[in-house]
Amino acid sequence: MSEKIESKIRDLQERLDKIQINKATERGALYIKSQIAKLRNDLIKYSSQKSGGGGGFTVKKSGDAQVAFIGFPSVGKSSLLNLLTHGNTESRVAAYDFTTLKAIPGMMEIKQAKIQLIDLPGIILGAAAGKGRGKEILGHTRTADLILIIICYKDDGTIDFKDLEHIRKELHGANIRLNQKPARIKIKKMNKGGIGFSYNGPQKLDREDVKTIMNELGYSNASVYFSSKNVTADQLIDKVMDNRVYTPELVVINKSDLADNKLSKKEITEKIGHENWIEVSAKEKTNIKELRNRVFENLKLIRIYLKPPGEDADMEEPIILQKGATIEDLCKSLHKSFVKKYRYSMVWGESAKHPGQRFKKMDHVLKDKDIVSIYQRR
């Protein structure tokens, strides 16, 4: 069954690749893109049913954030995991075996945050379709807060950037969108009236484009509104399918000790497509401290210190939240009763205009290293 679906996807993709996009052909291209999206969803569903949910492959999420290591075999993922966690991995007591496959968790402690690192089995081509237990591997990346794509220098001292391209393709096929944010689109099902389309600012798609995509994806009557400008067909398809995850990536180039005729930073940036990358050597232990810091920075975590009313602040065990978190988010992280019984709070730190600023509302945005006292109704 999966082979038939894969064959259909390949055929459609080949047809799409051959199309010279112009006004006369673009609508047909949108139709094919929508068909491919539906088939990929069917393929993932079929792989999930066939694999029986993974048979215990899942590693329980713990810590303040989770980072997935993904790469082809022999790029040095396990070595990097041991270095980042100072050898404090759970592999001795929590290795999840599947023939020769293991998902190994370890905990990295940095700046008072506990970050769970998951060393996943080496990805293979076709993982998104479930090959090589690919569904379970990619399933972990769907829950991760950050994905480390690990490539490496080869024995001849060069980097094969096609490895990065293949991995990104597999992640995209598993409905993981790297370094993207979903377009602001509102879709409301209607009982009649066909496909209505309104928008804000300039757009790449017109009403007929939107109608083509919506009809092919099963919508006969709906109101569609684009808040974002220049929404693409892929973004609209992602919104309709409603099962995409959006995750940042950090590219790690391991085995820098093998580098020969090293590329310049500009050349590597151009190959990768962004500046969020780092070269390391697990063998020589080069740039490992910097990698730890880059992981923390990419997770965009902030530390909030609690000060119980009338007592000193606890500076040893901060509450770890995401950048942009509010007092309400802090209360929710403690217990729902903190929201229900909230009276006011006092804040010391960068987000406050003056030490001990009082906030009656919970919408105040906190910043890293803020100290907060929460007062509750009795």
N, C-alpha and C positions, 0 to 999 in steps of 0.2 A: 504494500500500500504506500509506504513512505517513498519507495523508489519511483512510483508513478507520479506522486506529487512533485518530487524533486525534478523529474524529467519535464513535467509541465512548466515548472519554474524556469528551468534552463532554456526551454524553447521560447518562452515569453521574453526572457531576458535577452536572448539572442536577437529576437525581433525588435525589441526596444533599442538595443545597441546599434542596430542597422538604420534606424529611423533618422533622417536628417530633419531636425526640428525646424518647422516653419509654421506659418498660419494654417496651411492646408493639412499638416500632419500632427500638430500638437494635441488635438483632441483625441486622436487615436492613441497617442503616447500616454495620455492621462488614463484612458480606458485600460491599457495594458498594465500601467503602474498599479491601478486599483486591483486588478486581477492577481498580480503578483503578491500584493499585501495580503489578500484573502488566503491565497495558497500557503504563504509562509505561516500564517496563523494556524491553518489546518495542520501543517506539518509539525508545528510545536505541540499542538494538542494531541496529535497521534503519537508523537514520541513520548509524551507524558503518560499516556494511557498504557503504551507498550512497556514502559520502564517501571510501571507500578509505583510511581511516586518517588523512586530513588532508593528504596530498600534500605533506609537508614544512613544514607550518605551525608545527610544534613548535619552540620556542625552548629550547635546552639550559639546564637549570637550573644555576646557578652561584652562588657567594657563600655566605654563612652562612645566608641565608634568602631566600625569594621572596615578593614581594607583587604581587598582581594588581590592576590598575585596571580597574573595570568601571562602565559608565554608558551612557546614551543618547548619540547623536552630539551634538557641539557643547557639551559641558559643561565642556570645558577640560582633558581628561586629558593631552594632549600638552604643554600649557603647564606643568602641574604637574610632569610628569615632568622637563622641562628645568630647572625651578627646584630641585627636590629633588636632582637630580644635578649641579647647577651646570653644566648643559649637557653633562655628560659621559655622553651616551647613546651607544649603539652603532648608532643609526639610520643613520649614514653608511655603515657597513660591514655591518650585519646587519639590514636591513629585509626582512621576509618578505611579498612581494607576492602578493595574490590579487585581481586586478582592482583595486578601489579599497580593498582591505583590507590592513592591515599590523599585525603584532605587533612592537612595538619595545621591546627591552630596554635598560635603563640601570642603572648601578650607583651606589647611594648609600652613601657612607662616613660612618659616624657612630659615635662612641665606640669606635673601633677595630674595628667590625664592618662587613662588606661585605654590603649588602642589595640583591638584584636586584629591580628594579622592572620590571613588564611592562605597557606601555601597550597594552591590547587594543582592537580595533576596536569602534566603538559597537554595543552590543547592540540587538537589535530584538525585538519581541514574537514569540514562537514560536521563540526561539533554542534552547530545550531540545529542540525537535523537529527541529532541524537547519536551520532556515531562516536564510538570510543567513550561511552558514558558522557558524551558531550553535554547532554541536557542537564545532568547534575552539576557539571563544572560551571556551565553558564548560569545555572540557577543561583549559585552562590554570588556571581557577579551582579545579579539583579537585586540582591539585598544589601550589597556593599555600599558604603558611603563614599568610597574612593576606589578606583581601579588602578593598580600599578601594572602597566603593560611592560613586560621585561623582554628586551631583545639583547643581543650581545655582539661583540666583535668575533669574527670567525678566526679559524687558525691561520688564515692568510692575512690577518690584520685589517680586514675590511668589514663593513656593516652591510648586511642585506636588509635594506629597508622594506623589501617585499614582505618580510615576516610581519612587520608592523601593519602593513596594508591588509594582509590576510587575517590577522587577529581582529582588526577593526571591522572587517567585513563579516566575520563570524559573530561578533558582538552585535552588529547592526541587524543581522539575520535573527538574532535572539531578542530583538526589539529593545535593545539597549542603545540609548543615544548618548554619545560621549561629548562632553563639553558643549552641550546645547541646553537651551531652555525651551519649553513648549510655547508655541505661538498662542497668543491670547485670542481664543476662538470660542464663541458660544453657539451651541446647537440645541434647538428646541424642537422636539417632534410635534407635528401638527396632524390633524385628522384629514385635512384637505388643503388645497391651494398650491400643491407642487412644492418646488424648492424656491424659497425666498432668500435673497442675498442682499445684505447691506454691509457697509464697511467704513473704516476710518482711515483717511489718508490714501496715498497711491497704492495700487495693488497689481500683482502680476497676473492674477486670475480674474476672469470675468464671470458673469452669471452662468453662461453656458458651460464653462470649465467646471465651476462648482457643481452644477447640476449633473454633469457627466460623472464626476467622482461620487457624489452622494447617491445617485441612482445605482451605480455599479456596486456600491457598498451596502445596499439594501434600504436606502431611504427614498421614499416616494414623495413624502410631504414633510417639510421641515423648514424652520427659520434658521438661517446661518448668518452670524455677525462676526466680522473680523475686527478686533480691537487693534491688533498688531498691523504694521504696515508691511506691504510686499510679502504676504504669506505665500509659501510655495505649495505645490501640489502634495509633496511629501509631508509637509507639516499638517495639512488638512487631513490627509489619510491617517496620520498618527493620532490626531485628535479623535477621529471617528472610531478607530480601532480601540482606543482607550485602554491599551495594555502596555504602553511604553514606559520605560524608566529612564530618567535623565541623571547621569552620573559623571562627575569630573574624572579625567584621566591624568596620570603622571607617567611619562615615559622614562624608563630606567634603562640605560645602556650599560650592561655589565661587561666584565673582562676587558676593561680599558688597558690592562697591562699587555694585551695582545695587539694594541693599536699600531698600525703601520701607515706612514704617510697620512697622518691624522687630518680629518676634515676640519675646517674652521667652524667656529660656533655658528656663524651665519649660514654656512652650507648645511650643517646638521639641522638648524632651525627650519630652513627651507624644505628639507626632506621630511621632517616631522610635521610641519604645518603650524607649529606654535613654539613658544619659548619655554613651555613647561616640561622640561626634560633635564636629566642629570646623568653624567657619566660616573660610573663607580667600578671598583674592582674588589670583588669578594675575596679573591686570592690575596691581594696586597692590602686589603682592608682600607682602601682609598675612598674618601668621600662618604663614608658610612654615617658619620655624625651629621654631615650636611643633608644626607638623604633622610635621616630621622626628622630633622627640622623641616624639610620640605613636605614630608608627609603631614606633620602637624599643621603647617601653614595651609596646605590644600584642603584640609578638613574644616577649616574656618571655625575652630572651637574657641570658646571664651571660658574663663574661670571666674566663678562668682563665689565669694566668701560670705557665709552666713554669720550674722551677729545676733544671737538671741537677745531680745530686749533686756537691758540692764546687765548684760554680760559681755565678755570680750569676744571678738570675732574668731572663728575657727579658721586659721590660716593654713592648716595641715590638710584638710579634706575639702577642697572646693567642689561646688556643683558645676559640672561641665555642660555647657549649652552651646547651641549654634549661634554664630554671629548674627545679630539682628533680633535676638531673643528679647522678650519683654518681661516685665515683672509678672505678668500673668503666666508666661511660659515657665518662669521659675517656680511659681506657686504650684502649677500643674505637675512639675517634676518632683515636687515634694509629696503632695497628696491633694486629692480633690477638695478636701476640707479647707485647705488654705485659700482656695478660690471662693468657696461658699461663705467663709467666715472673715474674709478680708476686710480690714478697716482702713489701714494705710500702711505705707512703708517708708523707711528712711534709707537714703543711699549716700555712700561716701565713694568717691572715685571719679574717674574721667567723665562719666556720663552725667554727673551732678554739677549744677551751677555753683554750689557751695557745699562744704562738708555737712553731711546729715540732712540733705534736702528731703523734704517730705512730699510724698506722692499719694494723693487720695485715689487716683485712678491706676489701673494696672497696665496701661498701654505705653508706659515709659520704656524706651529701648535701652538696655543695659550694655556696658562695655567691659572688655577684659579687665579682670582684677578688681571690679567693683565689690564693695562691701555692702550688704543689704540686711536691714532689720525688718521683719514682717510683723505687724501687729494685727491680732485677730479679735473679733467680737467674742465675748464669753457666751 
